[in-house]
Amino acid sequence: MSKLNYKTDERSIESQFDCFGEIKRVKLIKDKNGKSKGYCFIEYHETRCAEIAYKRGDGRKVDGKRVLVDKEQARIDRHWLPRRLGGGKGGESRRNRDEEAYVKEIRKELRE
């Protein structure tokens, strides 16, 4: 999950996303000084719960900001790209030509 308010803590995230299922762990990513970087990882006990959170949690407000929810698939699919690189939920129609060329280049590098 990204686009978090920098003041958001693990409890706020958990309280907004526990409605989708039992959360195993929330990992808020922080810099060297302990300040939030604006993104986190949520791990659910059941895959089904994670799928529901992925589909229904995108755009949910947490501490006044709408968050972006995406799946971390790098360990499962070696050709997966995060949304910020043109992958994730976005379709081909959302990309412009420069982004498509960039994404193809990254995918090529990942295959090598």
N, C-alpha and C positions, 0 to 999 in steps of 0.2 A: 504494500500500500504506500502511496506517495502523495505529495502535496499536502502534507500534514502541517498544522500550525506548529511553529517551533516551540510553543509552550505546552504542547500536548504530551501527556505522560502515558505509561502503559495502562494504567487504570482507566483512563478516558477511552482508550482504544478498546480495551476489553469490555467496558460497559456498553459500547455502541455495537460491538460485533458478537457478543455472546448470545444474542437472540438467534443466530444461525446455527448454533450448536456449541458443544463443550470445547472450550479453548484449552489446548495443551500448554501453549507458550506464546507470549508476545515479546518480540525482540525489537526494541526501538534503537535505531542506529544513531550513534553519537560520535562527535569528533573527539580529538585528544583532550579538549577542555571539558568534556561532559555535556556539551550543548547538542541538542537534537539536530540532525541533518535533514529532517523533514520526511523521513520514510521509515517503514518498519516491516517486519515479517510477522504474520500470524500463523501459528501451527495449530490445526484442529486435531482432535482425537480421531475423527472419522473423515474420510475423503469426501463423503457425501456432503458433510457440513461445509467443507472448504469450497466445494462446487457451488453450493447455494450462496455462500458469502461472495464468491466471485461474480455470480450472476446478479445478485440483488444488492450488494454492498457498494457498488460503484456509484459515486455521486452523493453518497450519504454525508451529512454534515457532522464533523467532529470538531468541537471547540470553535465553531463558527466558520470553518473552511470545508468546502466540498472535496472529498478525497478521491483519488484515482486507485482503483483496485485492479490488480493484474496477478497472474499466476507466475510463480518462479518455476520454469520448466527446463532450465539449463542442464540439470542433472538427469532429466528423463529424455529429452529430445535434443540432440546435439545441433539441430538446425534451428532451434527456437531463438527468437529475438525478442527483447523487451519492447514494450510499446514505444519507448522513447527513440528506438532505432527502427521504427516502422513495423514492428511485430505486434504481439498482444491482440487486443480486441479489434484493432483497426483493420478495415478492409482495404483491398487494392484501390478502390475509388477514392480513399482519403489521402492517398499519397500523391505527391507531385512527381514529376519526372526525375528531378535531382535526387529526391529521397529514394526513389526506386533504384536508381543506379548505385547509390550509396549502400542500400540494403543488399543488393546483389553482390556487391564487392565484399561486404562483411560475411555474407553466407559462404562465398567462395573461400575466404580466409578460414572460416570455421571448419570447412570440409577438409582443408589441407592439414 
